[in-house]
């Protein structure tokens, strides 16, 4: 269920998904369990950040053209 909500958040903005995934990872790290899931969420947060930056670059290129 959470993955569906994150997917919808990505449609609204990749930065929202990035922050959400980082919060989940921090929460998991604070529990001292599920380190593998926390690392996965950090990797997904980095991917969301890169997606947001690429989208900005793509929009800038098309705006100048």
PDBQT receptor file of N, H, CA, C and O in Angstrom, charges set to zero:
ATOM      1  N   UNK A   1       0.822  -1.185   0.000  1.00  0.00    +0.000 N 
ATOM      2  CA  UNK A   1       0.000   0.000   0.000  1.00  0.00    +0.000 C 
ATOM      3  C   UNK A   1       0.877   1.265   0.000  1.00  0.00    +0.000 C 
ATOM      4  O   UNK A   1       0.587   2.231  -0.705  1.00  0.00    +0.000 OA
ATOM      5  N   UNK A   2       1.937   1.243   0.790  1.00  0.00    +0.000 N 
ATOM      6  H   UNK A   2       2.173   0.458   1.363  1.00  0.00    +0.000 HD
ATOM      7  CA  UNK A   2       2.806   2.416   0.877  1.00  0.00    +0.000 C 
ATOM      8  C   UNK A   2       3.468   2.701  -0.464  1.00  0.00    +0.000 C 
ATOM      9  O   UNK A   2       3.622   3.861  -0.847  1.00  0.00    +0.000 OA
ATOM     10  N   UNK A   3       3.863   1.643  -1.184  1.00  0.00    +0.000 N 
ATOM     11  H   UNK A   3       3.738   0.701  -0.873  1.00  0.00    +0.000 HD
ATOM     12  CA  UNK A   3       4.506   1.850  -2.475  1.00  0.00    +0.000 C 
ATOM     13  C   UNK A   3       3.565   2.536  -3.467  1.00  0.00    +0.000 C 
ATOM     14  O   UNK A   3       4.007   3.332  -4.296  1.00  0.00    +0.000 OA
ATOM     15  N   UNK A   4       2.288   2.232  -3.384  1.00  0.00    +0.000 N 
ATOM     16  H   UNK A   4       1.929   1.586  -2.711  1.00  0.00    +0.000 HD
ATOM     17  CA  UNK A   4       1.313   2.881  -4.260  1.00  0.00    +0.000 C 
ATOM     18  C   UNK A   4       1.235   4.367  -3.943  1.00  0.00    +0.000 C 
ATOM     19  O   UNK A   4       1.195   5.201  -4.848  1.00  0.00    +0.000 OA
ATOM     20  N   UNK A   5       1.212   4.693  -2.658  1.00  0.00    +0.000 N 
ATOM     21  H   UNK A   5       1.244   4.015  -1.923  1.00  0.00    +0.000 HD
ATOM     22  CA  UNK A   5       1.146   6.093  -2.245  1.00  0.00    +0.000 C 
ATOM     23  C   UNK A   5       2.412   6.830  -2.675  1.00  0.00    +0.000 C 
ATOM     24  O   UNK A   5       2.339   7.972  -3.128  1.00  0.00    +0.000 OA
ATOM     25  N   UNK A   6       3.564   6.192  -2.537  1.00  0.00    +0.000 N 
ATOM     26  H   UNK A   6       3.623   5.264  -2.169  1.00  0.00    +0.000 HD
ATOM     27  CA  UNK A   6       4.820   6.818  -2.975  1.00  0.00    +0.000 C 
ATOM     28  C   UNK A   6       4.800   7.017  -4.489  1.00  0.00    +0.000 C 
ATOM     29  O   UNK A   6       5.256   8.047  -4.984  1.00  0.00    +0.000 OA
ATOM     30  N   UNK A   7       4.279   6.049  -5.219  1.00  0.00    +0.000 N 
ATOM     31  H   UNK A   7       3.908   5.212  -4.817  1.00  0.00    +0.000 HD
ATOM     32  CA  UNK A   7       4.160   6.192  -6.668  1.00  0.00    +0.000 C 
ATOM     33  C   UNK A   7       3.299   7.385  -7.042  1.00  0.00    +0.000 C 
ATOM     34  O   UNK A   7       3.629   8.124  -7.969  1.00  0.00    +0.000 OA
ATOM     35  N   UNK A   8       2.213   7.576  -6.339  1.00  0.00    +0.000 N 
ATOM     36  H   UNK A   8       1.945   6.976  -5.586  1.00  0.00    +0.000 HD
ATOM     37  CA  UNK A   8       1.366   8.735  -6.582  1.00  0.00    +0.000 C 
ATOM     38  C   UNK A   8       2.075  10.027  -6.188  1.00  0.00    +0.000 C 
ATOM     39  O   UNK A   8       1.902  11.059  -6.837  1.00  0.00    +0.000 OA
ATOM     40  N   UNK A   9       2.871   9.966  -5.126  1.00  0.00    +0.000 N 
ATOM     41  H   UNK A   9       3.012   9.128  -4.599  1.00  0.00    +0.000 HD
ATOM     42  CA  UNK A   9       3.633  11.143  -4.711  1.00  0.00    +0.000 C 
ATOM     43  C   UNK A   9       4.665  11.521  -5.766  1.00  0.00    +0.000 C 
ATOM     44  O   UNK A   9       4.940  12.704  -5.964  1.00  0.00    +0.000 OA
ATOM     45  N   UNK A  10       5.235  10.535  -6.440  1.00  0.00    +0.000 N 
ATOM     46  H   UNK A  10       5.011   9.574  -6.280  1.00  0.00    +0.000 HD
ATOM     47  CA  UNK A  10       6.202  10.822  -7.499  1.00  0.00    +0.000 C 
ATOM     48  C   UNK A  10       5.523  11.576  -8.634  1.00  0.00    +0.000 C 
ATOM     49  O   UNK A  10       6.133  12.440  -9.265  1.00  0.00    +0.000 OA
ATOM     50  N   UNK A  11       4.255  11.247  -8.893  1.00  0.00    +0.000 N 
ATOM     51  H   UNK A  11       3.760  10.545  -8.381  1.00  0.00    +0.000 HD
ATOM     52  CA  UNK A  11       3.530  11.992  -9.918  1.00  0.00    +0.000 C 
ATOM     53  C   UNK A  11       3.389  13.456  -9.531  1.00  0.00    +0.000 C 
ATOM     54  O   UNK A  11       3.412  14.332 -10.396  1.00  0.00    +0.000 OA
ATOM     55  N   UNK A  12       3.242  13.730  -8.228  1.00  0.00    +0.000 N 
ATOM     56  H   UNK A  12       3.223  13.018  -7.526  1.00  0.00    +0.000 HD
ATOM     57  CA  UNK A  12       3.122  15.111  -7.757  1.00  0.00    +0.000 C 
ATOM     58  C   UNK A  12       4.476  15.800  -7.711  1.00  0.00    +0.000 C 
ATOM     59  O   UNK A  12       4.564  17.011  -7.914  1.00  0.00    +0.000 OA
ATOM     60  N   UNK A  13       5.515  15.052  -7.451  1.00  0.00    +0.000 N 
ATOM     61  H   UNK A  13       5.444  14.068  -7.286  1.00  0.00    +0.000 HD
ATOM     62  CA  UNK A  13       6.848  15.625  -7.387  1.00  0.00    +0.000 C 
ATOM     63  C   UNK A  13       7.827  14.628  -6.811  1.00  0.00    +0.000 C 
ATOM     64  O   UNK A  13       7.567  14.007  -5.781  1.00  0.00    +0.000 OA
ATOM     65  N   UNK A  14       8.948  14.481  -7.479  1.00  0.00    +0.000 N 
ATOM     66  H   UNK A  14       9.159  14.986  -8.316  1.00  0.00    +0.000 HD
ATOM     67  CA  UNK A  14       9.938  13.511  -7.039  1.00  0.00    +0.000 C 
ATOM     68  C   UNK A  14      10.575  13.912  -5.711  1.00  0.00    +0.000 C 
ATOM     69  O   UNK A  14      11.041  13.059  -4.955  1.00  0.00    +0.000 OA
ATOM     70  N   UNK A  15      10.593  15.217  -5.431  1.00  0.00    +0.000 N 
ATOM     71  H   UNK A  15      10.215  15.910  -6.044  1.00  0.00    +0.000 HD
ATOM     72  CA  UNK A  15      11.175  15.652  -4.158  1.00  0.00    +0.000 C 
ATOM     73  C   UNK A  15      10.331  15.174  -2.977  1.00  0.00    +0.000 C 
ATOM     74  O   UNK A  15      10.870  14.853  -1.918  1.00  0.00    +0.000 OA
ATOM     75  N   UNK A  16       9.031  15.126  -3.153  1.00  0.00    +0.000 N 
ATOM     76  H   UNK A  16       8.593  15.386  -4.014  1.00  0.00    +0.000 HD
ATOM     77  CA  UNK A  16       8.147  14.626  -2.092  1.00  0.00    +0.000 C 
ATOM     78  C   UNK A  16       8.458  13.169  -1.807  1.00  0.00    +0.000 C 
ATOM     79  O   UNK A  16       8.556  12.761  -0.650  1.00  0.00    +0.000 OA
ATOM     80  N   UNK A  17       8.611  12.387  -2.863  1.00  0.00    +0.000 N 
ATOM     81  H   UNK A  17       8.531  12.718  -3.803  1.00  0.00    +0.000 HD
ATOM     82  CA  UNK A  17       8.934  10.969  -2.698  1.00  0.00    +0.000 C 
ATOM     83  C   UNK A  17      10.299  10.795  -2.040  1.00  0.00    +0.000 C 
ATOM     84  O   UNK A  17      10.480   9.916  -1.197  1.00  0.00    +0.000 OA
ATOM     85  N   UNK A  18      11.261  11.638  -2.429  1.00  0.00    +0.000 N 
ATOM     86  H   UNK A  18      11.114  12.352  -3.113  1.00  0.00    +0.000 HD
ATOM     87  CA  UNK A  18      12.601  11.543  -1.855  1.00  0.00    +0.000 C 
ATOM     88  C   UNK A  18      12.565  11.773  -0.345  1.00  0.00    +0.000 C 
ATOM     89  O   UNK A  18      13.153  11.007   0.419  1.00  0.00    +0.000 OA
ATOM     90  N   UNK A  19      11.878  12.820   0.076  1.00  0.00    +0.000 N 
ATOM     91  H   UNK A  19      11.400  13.441  -0.544  1.00  0.00    +0.000 HD
ATOM     92  CA  UNK A  19      11.805  13.128   1.504  1.00  0.00    +0.000 C 
ATOM     93  C   UNK A  19      11.073  12.019   2.250  1.00  0.00    +0.000 C 
ATOM     94  O   UNK A  19      11.478  11.624   3.343  1.00  0.00    +0.000 OA
ATOM     95  N   UNK A  20      10.002  11.523   1.658  1.00  0.00    +0.000 N 
ATOM     96  H   UNK A  20       9.673  11.843   0.769  1.00  0.00    +0.000 HD
ATOM     97  CA  UNK A  20       9.230  10.460   2.295  1.00  0.00    +0.000 C 
ATOM     98  C   UNK A  20      10.103   9.210   2.485  1.00  0.00    +0.000 C 
ATOM     99  O   UNK A  20      10.116   8.619   3.565  1.00  0.00    +0.000 OA
ATOM    100  N   UNK A  21      10.821   8.819   1.446  1.00  0.00    +0.000 N 
ATOM    101  H   UNK A  21      10.810   9.299   0.569  1.00  0.00    +0.000 HD
ATOM    102  CA  UNK A  21      11.666   7.634   1.535  1.00  0.00    +0.000 C 
ATOM    103  C   UNK A  21      12.802   7.827   2.538  1.00  0.00    +0.000 C 
ATOM    104  O   UNK A  21      13.160   6.888   3.249  1.00  0.00    +0.000 OA
ATOM    105  N   UNK A  22      13.366   9.018   2.605  1.00  0.00    +0.000 N 
ATOM    106  H   UNK A  22      13.075   9.781   2.027  1.00  0.00    +0.000 HD
ATOM    107  CA  UNK A  22      14.413   9.266   3.594  1.00  0.00    +0.000 C 
ATOM    108  C   UNK A  22      13.861   9.188   5.016  1.00  0.00    +0.000 C 
ATOM    109  O   UNK A  22      14.531   8.683   5.918  1.00  0.00    +0.000 OA
ATOM    110  N   UNK A  23      12.662   9.678   5.212  1.00  0.00    +0.000 N 
ATOM    111  H   UNK A  23      12.118  10.088   4.479  1.00  0.00    +0.000 HD
ATOM    112  CA  UNK A  23      12.036   9.586   6.542  1.00  0.00    +0.000 C 
ATOM    113  C   UNK A  23      11.801   8.133   6.941  1.00  0.00    +0.000 C 
ATOM    114  O   UNK A  23      12.021   7.754   8.092  1.00  0.00    +0.000 OA
ATOM    115  N   UNK A  24      11.358   7.332   5.995  1.00  0.00    +0.000 N 
ATOM    116  H   UNK A  24      11.180   7.640   5.061  1.00  0.00    +0.000 HD
ATOM    117  CA  UNK A  24      11.167   5.903   6.273  1.00  0.00    +0.000 C 
ATOM    118  C   UNK A  24      12.495   5.256   6.633  1.00  0.00    +0.000 C 
ATOM    119  O   UNK A  24      12.575   4.477   7.582  1.00  0.00    +0.000 OA
ATOM    120  N   UNK A  25      13.548   5.582   5.866  1.00  0.00    +0.000 N 
ATOM    121  H   UNK A  25      13.483   6.215   5.094  1.00  0.00    +0.000 HD
ATOM    122  CA  UNK A  25      14.859   4.994   6.129  1.00  0.00    +0.000 C 
ATOM    123  C   UNK A  25      15.386   5.406   7.501  1.00  0.00    +0.000 C 
ATOM    124  O   UNK A  25      15.939   4.581   8.228  1.00  0.00    +0.000 OA
ATOM    125  N   UNK A  26      15.218   6.663   7.852  1.00  0.00    +0.000 N 
ATOM    126  H   UNK A  26      14.769   7.333   7.261  1.00  0.00    +0.000 HD
ATOM    127  CA  UNK A  26      15.673   7.136   9.168  1.00  0.00    +0.000 C 
ATOM    128  C   UNK A  26      14.914   6.429  10.271  1.00  0.00    +0.000 C 
ATOM    129  O   UNK A  26      15.498   6.032  11.280  1.00  0.00    +0.000 OA
ATOM    130  N   UNK A  27      13.624   6.270  10.085  1.00  0.00    +0.000 N 
ATOM    131  H   UNK A  27      13.149   6.592   9.266  1.00  0.00    +0.000 HD
ATOM    132  CA  UNK A  27      12.807   5.568  11.073  1.00  0.00    +0.000 C 
ATOM    133  C   UNK A  27      13.290   4.127  11.240  1.00  0.00    +0.000 C 
ATOM    134  O   UNK A  27      13.401   3.637  12.363  1.00  0.00    +0.000 OA
ATOM    135  N   UNK A  28      13.573   3.454  10.141  1.00  0.00    +0.000 N 
ATOM    136  H   UNK A  28      13.483   3.852   9.228  1.00  0.00    +0.000 HD
ATOM    137  CA  UNK A  28      14.055   2.076  10.217  1.00  0.00    +0.000 C 
ATOM    138  C   UNK A  28      15.423   2.001  10.882  1.00  0.00    +0.000 C 
ATOM    139  O   UNK A  28      15.684   1.079  11.654  1.00  0.00    +0.000 OA
ATOM    140  N   UNK A  29      16.297   2.959  10.592  1.00  0.00    +0.000 N 
ATOM    141  H   UNK A  29      16.085   3.708   9.964  1.00  0.00    +0.000 HD
ATOM    142  CA  UNK A  29      17.623   2.958  11.207  1.00  0.00    +0.000 C 
ATOM    143  C   UNK A  29      17.536   3.193  12.717  1.00  0.00    +0.000 C 
ATOM    144  O   UNK A  29      18.321   2.636  13.484  1.00  0.00    +0.000 OA
ATOM    145  N   UNK A  30      16.583   4.017  13.133  1.00  0.00    +0.000 N 
ATOM    146  H   UNK A  30      15.945   4.469  12.509  1.00  0.00    +0.000 HD
ATOM    147  CA  UNK A  30      16.437   4.290  14.569  1.00  0.00    +0.000 C 
ATOM    148  C   UNK A  30      15.916   3.081  15.338  1.00  0.00    +0.000 C 
ATOM    149  O   UNK A  30      16.160   2.958  16.539  1.00  0.00    +0.000 OA
ATOM    150  N   UNK A  31      15.204   2.193  14.661  1.00  0.00    +0.000 N 
ATOM    151  H   UNK A  31      15.006   2.293  13.686  1.00  0.00    +0.000 HD
ATOM    152  CA  UNK A  31      14.721   0.988  15.339  1.00  0.00    +0.000 C 
ATOM    153  C   UNK A  31      15.832  -0.032  15.522  1.00  0.00    +0.000 C 
ATOM    154  O   UNK A  31      15.743  -0.905  16.385  1.00  0.00    +0.000 OA
ATOM    155  N   UNK A  32      16.876   0.074  14.714  1.00  0.00    +0.000 N 
ATOM    156  H   UNK A  32      16.949   0.783  14.013  1.00  0.00    +0.000 HD
ATOM    157  CA  UNK A  32      17.974  -0.877  14.813  1.00  0.00    +0.000 C 
ATOM    158  C   UNK A  32      17.693  -2.181  14.096  1.00  0.00    +0.000 C 
ATOM    159  O   UNK A  32      18.415  -3.161  14.281  1.00  0.00    +0.000 OA
ATOM    160  N   UNK A  33      16.658  -2.204  13.284  1.00  0.00    +0.000 N 
ATOM    161  H   UNK A  33      16.072  -1.408  13.134  1.00  0.00    +0.000 HD
ATOM    162  CA  UNK A  33      16.295  -3.402  12.526  1.00  0.00    +0.000 C 
ATOM    163  C   UNK A  33      16.088  -3.039  11.070  1.00  0.00    +0.000 C 
ATOM    164  O   UNK A  33      15.995  -1.863  10.717  1.00  0.00    +0.000 OA
ATOM    165  N   UNK A  34      16.017  -4.051  10.237  1.00  0.00    +0.000 N 
ATOM    166  H   UNK A  34      16.093  -5.006  10.524  1.00  0.00    +0.000 HD
ATOM    167  CA  UNK A  34      15.686  -3.889   8.826  1.00  0.00    +0.000 C 
ATOM    168  C   UNK A  34      16.632  -2.927   8.104  1.00  0.00    +0.000 C 
ATOM    169  O   UNK A  34      16.194  -2.057   7.351  1.00  0.00    +0.000 OA
ATOM    170  N   UNK A  35      17.933  -3.096   8.342  1.00  0.00    +0.000 N 
ATOM    171  H   UNK A  35      18.290  -3.803   8.953  1.00  0.00    +0.000 HD
ATOM    172  CA  UNK A  35      18.916  -2.238   7.688  1.00  0.00    +0.000 C 
ATOM    173  C   UNK A  35      18.866  -2.392   6.167  1.00  0.00    +0.000 C 
ATOM    174  O   UNK A  35      19.103  -1.430   5.436  1.00  0.00    +0.000 OA
ATOM    175  N   UNK A  36      18.560  -3.598   5.692  1.00  0.00    +0.000 N 
ATOM    176  H   UNK A  36      18.368  -4.379   6.285  1.00  0.00    +0.000 HD
ATOM    177  CA  UNK A  36      18.495  -3.814   4.251  1.00  0.00    +0.000 C 
ATOM    178  C   UNK A  36      17.370  -3.001   3.615  1.00  0.00    +0.000 C 
ATOM    179  O   UNK A  36      17.533  -2.475   2.514  1.00  0.00    +0.000 OA
ATOM    180  N   UNK A  37      16.251  -2.896   4.288  1.00  0.00    +0.000 N 
ATOM    181  H   UNK A  37      16.118  -3.323   5.183  1.00  0.00    +0.000 HD
ATOM    182  CA  UNK A  37      15.132  -2.114   3.771  1.00  0.00    +0.000 C 
ATOM    183  C   UNK A  37      15.473  -0.627   3.832  1.00  0.00    +0.000 C 
ATOM    184  O   UNK A  37      15.099   0.134   2.939  1.00  0.00    +0.000 OA
ATOM    185  N   UNK A  38      16.180  -0.213   4.879  1.00  0.00    +0.000 N 
ATOM    186  H   UNK A  38      16.484  -0.831   5.604  1.00  0.00    +0.000 HD
ATOM    187  CA  UNK A  38      16.576   1.191   5.005  1.00  0.00    +0.000 C 
ATOM    188  C   UNK A  38      17.525   1.577   3.872  1.00  0.00    +0.000 C 
ATOM    189  O   UNK A  38      17.390   2.654   3.291  1.00  0.00    +0.000 OA
ATOM    190  N   UNK A  39      18.474   0.713   3.557  1.00  0.00    +0.000 N 
ATOM    191  H   UNK A  39      18.584  -0.162   4.028  1.00  0.00    +0.000 HD
ATOM    192  CA  UNK A  39      19.409   0.994   2.459  1.00  0.00    +0.000 C 
ATOM    193  C   UNK A  39      18.657   1.047   1.135  1.00  0.00    +0.000 C 
ATOM    194  O   UNK A  39      18.948   1.891   0.288  1.00  0.00    +0.000 OA
ATOM    195  N   UNK A  40      17.695   0.153   0.954  1.00  0.00    +0.000 N 
ATOM    196  H   UNK A  40      17.459  -0.533   1.642  1.00  0.00    +0.000 HD
ATOM    197  CA  UNK A  40      16.892   0.177  -0.269  1.00  0.00    +0.000 C 
ATOM    198  C   UNK A  40      16.141   1.501  -0.403  1.00  0.00    +0.000 C 
ATOM    199  O   UNK A  40      16.081   2.079  -1.488  1.00  0.00    +0.000 OA
ATOM    200  N   UNK A  41      15.573   1.974   0.699  1.00  0.00    +0.000 N 
ATOM    201  H   UNK A  41      15.622   1.504   1.581  1.00  0.00    +0.000 HD
ATOM    202  CA  UNK A  41      14.823   3.223   0.660  1.00  0.00    +0.000 C 
ATOM    203  C   UNK A  41      15.730   4.420   0.400  1.00  0.00    +0.000 C 
ATOM    204  O   UNK A  41      15.327   5.358  -0.288  1.00  0.00    +0.000 OA
ATOM    205  N   UNK A  42      16.935   4.403   0.932  1.00  0.00    +0.000 N 
ATOM    206  H   UNK A  42      17.262   3.641   1.491  1.00  0.00    +0.000 HD
ATOM    207  CA  UNK A  42      17.890   5.477   0.639  1.00  0.00    +0.000 C 
ATOM    208  C   UNK A  42      18.249   5.457  -0.846  1.00  0.00    +0.000 C 
ATOM    209  O   UNK A  42      18.331   6.511  -1.476  1.00  0.00    +0.000 OA
ATOM    210  N   UNK A  43      18.463   4.275  -1.405  1.00  0.00    +0.000 N 
ATOM    211  H   UNK A  43      18.396   3.418  -0.893  1.00  0.00    +0.000 HD
ATOM    212  CA  UNK A  43      18.772   4.173  -2.836  1.00  0.00    +0.000 C 
ATOM    213  C   UNK A  43      17.604   4.685  -3.677  1.00  0.00    +0.000 C 
ATOM    214  O   UNK A  43      17.819   5.364  -4.681  1.00  0.00    +0.000 OA
ATOM    215  N   UNK A  44      16.387   4.371  -3.285  1.00  0.00    +0.000 N 
ATOM    216  H   UNK A  44      16.213   3.820  -2.469  1.00  0.00    +0.000 HD
ATOM    217  CA  UNK A  44      15.216   4.874  -4.009  1.00  0.00    +0.000 C 
ATOM    218  C   UNK A  44      15.091   6.390  -3.861  1.00  0.00    +0.000 C 
ATOM    219  O   UNK A  44      14.661   7.071  -4.792  1.00  0.00    +0.000 OA
ATOM    220  N   UNK A  45      15.463   6.918  -2.698  1.00  0.00    +0.000 N 
ATOM    221  H   UNK A  45      15.812   6.365  -1.941  1.00  0.00    +0.000 HD
ATOM    222  CA  UNK A  45      15.429   8.370  -2.497  1.00  0.00    +0.000 C 
ATOM    223  C   UNK A  45      16.432   9.061  -3.407  1.00  0.00    +0.000 C 
ATOM    224  O   UNK A  45      16.135  10.112  -3.976  1.00  0.00    +0.000 OA
ATOM    225  N   UNK A  46      17.608   8.483  -3.547  1.00  0.00    +0.000 N 
ATOM    226  H   UNK A  46      17.850   7.630  -3.085  1.00  0.00    +0.000 HD
ATOM    227  CA  UNK A  46      18.615   9.043  -4.457  1.00  0.00    +0.000 C 
ATOM    228  C   UNK A  46      18.090   8.999  -5.894  1.00  0.00    +0.000 C 
ATOM    229  O   UNK A  46      18.267   9.951  -6.654  1.00  0.00    +0.000 OA
ATOM    230  N   UNK A  47      17.449   7.896  -6.258  1.00  0.00    +0.000 N 
ATOM    231  H   UNK A  47      17.306   7.123  -5.641  1.00  0.00    +0.000 HD
ATOM    232  CA  UNK A  47      16.876   7.783  -7.603  1.00  0.00    +0.000 C 
ATOM    233  C   UNK A  47      15.794   8.839  -7.825  1.00  0.00    +0.000 C 
ATOM    234  O   UNK A  47      15.711   9.414  -8.911  1.00  0.00    +0.000 OA
ATOM    235  N   UNK A  48      14.971   9.100  -6.821  1.00  0.00    +0.000 N 
ATOM    236  H   UNK A  48      15.038   8.634  -5.939  1.00  0.00    +0.000 HD
ATOM    237  CA  UNK A  48      13.933  10.122  -6.939  1.00  0.00    +0.000 C 
ATOM    238  C   UNK A  48      14.562  11.504  -7.100  1.00  0.00    +0.000 C 
ATOM    239  O   UNK A  48      14.067  12.326  -7.871  1.00  0.00    +0.000 OA
ATOM    240  N   UNK A  49      15.647  11.761  -6.377  1.00  0.00    +0.000 N 
ATOM    241  H   UNK A  49      16.049  11.093  -5.750  1.00  0.00    +0.000 HD
ATOM    242  CA  UNK A  49      16.351  13.041  -6.509  1.00  0.00    +0.000 C 
ATOM    243  C   UNK A  49      16.893  13.218  -7.926  1.00  0.00    +0.000 C 
ATOM    244  O   UNK A  49      16.745  14.278  -8.533  1.00  0.00    +0.000 OA
ATOM    245  N   UNK A  50      17.521  12.166  -8.440  1.00  0.00    +0.000 N 
ATOM    246  H   UNK A  50      17.641  11.304  -7.947  1.00  0.00    +0.000 HD
ATOM    247  CA  UNK A  50      18.072  12.223  -9.797  1.00  0.00    +0.000 C 
ATOM    248  C   UNK A  50      16.945  12.434 -10.811  1.00  0.00    +0.000 C 
ATOM    249  O   UNK A  50      17.101  13.203 -11.760  1.00  0.00    +0.000 OA
ATOM    250  N   UNK A  51      15.822  11.762 -10.616  1.00  0.00    +0.000 N 
ATOM    251  H   UNK A  51      15.695  11.138  -9.846  1.00  0.00    +0.000 HD
ATOM    252  CA  UNK A  51      14.672  11.948 -11.506  1.00  0.00    +0.000 C 
ATOM    253  C   UNK A  51      14.187  13.394 -11.481  1.00  0.00    +0.000 C 
ATOM    254  O   UNK A  51      13.855  13.957 -12.524  1.00  0.00    +0.000 OA
ATOM    255  N   UNK A  52      14.145  13.990 -10.302  1.00  0.00    +0.000 N 
ATOM    256  H   UNK A  52      14.415  13.532  -9.455  1.00  0.00    +0.000 HD
ATOM    257  CA  UNK A  52      13.718  15.381 -10.196  1.00  0.00    +0.000 C 
ATOM    258  C   UNK A  52      14.689  16.310 -10.910  1.00  0.00    +0.000 C 
ATOM    259  O   UNK A  52      14.259  17.224 -11.614  1.00  0.00    +0.000 OA
ATOM    260  N   UNK A  53      15.983  16.093 -10.743  1.00  0.00    +0.000 N 
ATOM    261  H   UNK A  53      16.332  15.351 -10.171  1.00  0.00    +0.000 HD
ATOM    262  CA  UNK A  53      16.982  16.937 -11.404  1.00  0.00    +0.000 C 
ATOM    263  C   UNK A  53      16.927  16.781 -12.924  1.00  0.00    +0.000 C 
ATOM    264  O   UNK A  53      17.023  17.767 -13.655  1.00  0.00    +0.000 OA
ATOM    265  N   UNK A  54      16.773  15.552 -13.396  1.00  0.00    +0.000 N 
ATOM    266  H   UNK A  54      16.695  14.751 -12.803  1.00  0.00    +0.000 HD
ATOM    267  CA  UNK A  54      16.681  15.329 -14.833  1.00  0.00    +0.000 C 
ATOM    268  C   UNK A  54      15.435  15.983 -15.417  1.00  0.00    +0.000 C 
ATOM    269  O   UNK A  54      15.462  16.501 -16.534  1.00  0.00    +0.000 OA
ATOM    270  N   UNK A  55      14.352  15.958 -14.662  1.00  0.00    +0.000 N 
ATOM    271  H   UNK A  55      14.330  15.537 -13.755  1.00  0.00    +0.000 HD
ATOM    272  CA  UNK A  55      13.128  16.606 -15.112  1.00  0.00    +0.000 C 
ATOM    273  C   UNK A  55      13.329  18.110 -15.224  1.00  0.00    +0.000 C 
ATOM    274  O   UNK A  55      12.872  18.729 -16.185  1.00  0.00    +0.000 OA
ATOM    275  N   UNK A  56      14.017  18.704 -14.240  1.00  0.00    +0.000 N 
ATOM    276  H   UNK A  56      14.388  18.201 -13.460  1.00  0.00    +0.000 HD
ATOM    277  CA  UNK A  56      14.296  20.138 -14.299  1.00  0.00    +0.000 C 
ATOM    278  C   UNK A  56      15.156  20.484 -15.515  1.00  0.00    +0.000 C 
ATOM    279  O   UNK A  56      14.888  21.468 -16.205  1.00  0.00    +0.000 OA
ATOM    280  N   UNK A  57      16.166  19.696 -15.774  1.00  0.00    +0.000 N 
ATOM    281  H   UNK A  57      16.383  18.897 -15.213  1.00  0.00    +0.000 HD
ATOM    282  CA  UNK A  57      17.040  19.941 -16.913  1.00  0.00    +0.000 C 
ATOM    283  C   UNK A  57      16.247  19.797 -18.215  1.00  0.00    +0.000 C 
ATOM    284  O   UNK A  57      16.389  20.609 -19.129  1.00  0.00    +0.000 OA
ATOM    285  N   UNK A  58      15.426  18.773 -18.289  1.00  0.00    +0.000 N 
ATOM    286  H   UNK A  58      15.311  18.113 -17.547  1.00  0.00    +0.000 HD
ATOM    287  CA  UNK A  58      14.617  18.537 -19.488  1.00  0.00    +0.000 C 
ATOM    288  C   UNK A  58      13.666  19.704 -19.742  1.00  0.00    +0.000 C 
ATOM    289  O   UNK A  58      13.500  20.141 -20.881  1.00  0.00    +0.000 OA
ATOM    290  N   UNK A  59      13.051  20.201 -18.688  1.00  0.00    +0.000 N 
ATOM    291  H   UNK A  59      13.186  19.846 -17.763  1.00  0.00    +0.000 HD
ATOM    292  CA  UNK A  59      12.131  21.333 -18.834  1.00  0.00    +0.000 C 
ATOM    293  C   UNK A  59      12.876  22.603 -19.241  1.00  0.00    +0.000 C 
ATOM    294  O   UNK A  59      12.369  23.391 -20.038  1.00  0.00    +0.000 OA
ATOM    295  N   UNK A  60      14.084  22.805 -18.692  1.00  0.00    +0.000 N 
ATOM    296  H   UNK A  60      14.496  22.164 -18.044  1.00  0.00    +0.000 HD
ATOM    297  CA  UNK A  60      14.873  23.986 -19.058  1.00  0.00    +0.000 C 
ATOM    298  C   UNK A  60      15.281  23.951 -20.526  1.00  0.00    +0.000 C 
ATOM    299  O   UNK A  60      15.247  24.977 -21.207  1.00  0.00    +0.000 OA
ATOM    300  N   UNK A  61      15.660  22.795 -21.007  1.00  0.00    +0.000 N 
ATOM    301  H   UNK A  61      15.688  21.962 -20.455  1.00  0.00    +0.000 HD
ATOM    302  CA  UNK A  61      16.095  22.660 -22.402  1.00  0.00    +0.000 C 
ATOM    303  C   UNK A  61      14.919  22.957 -23.327  1.00  0.00    +0.000 C 
ATOM    304  O   UNK A  61      15.076  23.661 -24.325  1.00  0.00    +0.000 OA
ATOM    305  N   UNK A  62      13.751  22.427 -23.004  1.00  0.00    +0.000 N 
ATOM    306  H   UNK A  62      13.624  21.855 -22.194  1.00  0.00    +0.000 HD
ATOM    307  CA  UNK A  62      12.595  22.654 -23.869  1.00  0.00    +0.000 C 
ATOM    308  C   UNK A  62      12.044  24.075 -23.750  1.00  0.00    +0.000 C 
ATOM    309  O   UNK A  62      11.427  24.577 -24.689  1.00  0.00    +0.000 OA
ATOM    310  N   UNK A  63      12.256  24.714 -22.629  1.00  0.00    +0.000 N 
ATOM    311  H   UNK A  63      12.758  24.307 -21.866  1.00  0.00    +0.000 HD
ATOM    312  CA  UNK A  63      11.795  26.097 -22.461  1.00  0.00    +0.000 C 
ATOM    313  C   UNK A  63      12.649  27.055 -23.284  1.00  0.00    +0.000 C 
ATOM    314  O   UNK A  63      12.158  28.077 -23.762  1.00  0.00    +0.000 OA
ATOM    315  N   UNK A  64      13.929  26.725 -23.448  1.00  0.00    +0.000 N 
ATOM    316  H   UNK A  64      14.328  25.894 -23.059  1.00  0.00    +0.000 HD
ATOM    317  CA  UNK A  64      14.846  27.588 -24.204  1.00  0.00    +0.000 C 
ATOM    318  C   UNK A  64      14.706  27.388 -25.711  1.00  0.00    +0.000 C 
ATOM    319  O   UNK A  64      15.100  28.239 -26.508  1.00  0.00    +0.000 OA
ATOM    320  N   UNK A  65      14.141  26.250 -26.077  1.00  0.00    +0.000 N 
ATOM    321  H   UNK A  65      13.821  25.558 -25.430  1.00  0.00    +0.000 HD
ATOM    322  CA  UNK A  65      14.050  25.940 -27.521  1.00  0.00    +0.000 C 
ATOM    323  C   UNK A  65      12.899  26.617 -28.204  1.00  0.00    +0.000 C 
ATOM    324  O   UNK A  65      12.707  26.444 -29.408  1.00  0.00    +0.000 OA
TER     325      UNK A  65
